[in-house]
Amino acid sequence: MVTNSSLHYTIIKYIIKNGFAPTNKTLSKLLNNNIASIEKGLYDLQEYHGVVLHPNAPKIWVIHPFSLAPTNFLVKSEKGEWWGNCA
């Protein structure tokens, strides 16, 4: 079962490791669930305010504290760099 917690954790972990968000297909493999369940989970997570999806597709756009599109707030560390939503 895809829960808000498992989905949010998996997305954050993937972004930290890879520098970008997983696709819904990748999430399906990581969470051992079908894509329809992943997409429903993403919409549920968005309703919970844990993620912002693109306006026209169940695709991750923002997952706090990360923005997956360029912003004015770039955070750098020894492990990589990420855009933030605010400073």
Secondary structure, DSSP 8 states (H G I E B T S, - for coil): ---HHHHHHHHHHHHHHHSS---HHHHHHHTT--HHHHHHHHHHHHHTTS-EE-TTSS-EEEETTEESS--SEEEEETTEEEEES--
